[in-house]
């Protein structure tokens, strides 16, 4: 990877806040619903646009689901230097715990494509560790 792409990649910080949604879950049939709020911050010097997403969702049985698509929540936001973009979405697991990770395909104002990395985070039912 060239240094320009690496600098762009390192300038985008993705943070995720997951939470369990008991009111939308149906534990009797092993449907555990989680919401997550993502913040994508641009610490770089040029605007970037989020074009696509790639999620890898692993449940407690090590079953893996991959989700790919354009944008996030129907949008392809342009994130200017010093700004951030936040959205919320969700996932349903068949187990009380799991993980998510992935990447966003981004494009800089100068036309360079790069991936912003989404580090793994846990989806954990509050009673799963008891």
Secondary structure, DSSP 8 states (H G I E B T S, - for coil): --HHHHHHHHHEEEEEEEEE-GGG-BGGGTBEEEEEEEEEEE-SSS-EEEEEEEEEEEETT--EEEEEEESBTTB--EE-TT-EEEEEEEEEESSSEEEEEEEEEEEETTS-EEEEEEEEEEEE-TTTT-
